[in-house]
Amino acid sequence: MKTIRTTTVAAIPSRSIAADTLKEAILARGRAVLDAEASAIGAARECLNDAFVGAVKAVLRCKGRICVTGIGKAGLIGNKIQATFASTGTLSYSLHPVEALHGDLGMIHGDDVVVALSKSGSSELVELLPRLKDLGCVVILLTGKTDSLAIKHADFVLDIGQTAEACPLGLAPSSSTAAMLALGDALALTVMEQKAVQPEQYASYHPGGALGRFLMKT
């Protein structure tokens, strides 16, 4: 009897297909987040107006320090903005809104300019801002809601625009915080340019680490 040989094609393991599908899903989500946050920054750019000019001038005229305040994720973004102010030659400090209402108001002076961050404009800042105004502080508010309670106590309102959060549920602050961070950087770095901060001055604020070593060599 003649034996007939057959050739079989090995099946592609389903595990490999699943891995490829997972890889594409992960990359797609990552790209979607970056696209959403880039779009949010673009929306904030389109919202720039005379209020931004006024805010920059207020910081330049400030005889005291820049107080940056916010709660939750906005507060964490505020900490980075405050650090950018400080590292570029503008005296600044961070203030937690709740702690301010429990004694830390004592660190604020009427000559200070306050940069407040709140997407909704309806957080604990609503209770804090009137007290800051009573002290004589100029208030700059970064917000996504320009008809909120907080804007009643702000001298300059910087609109971050209205874009959906990049979170899959549309809930976790992501696009909004990206826009806040970018707008805060725009404020601090425009002030830096207007103050004509020179490389040697910048170097004096960064004596340590790789950046300090690099700056000291140049």
Disulfide bonds with the S-S distance in Angstrom:
none
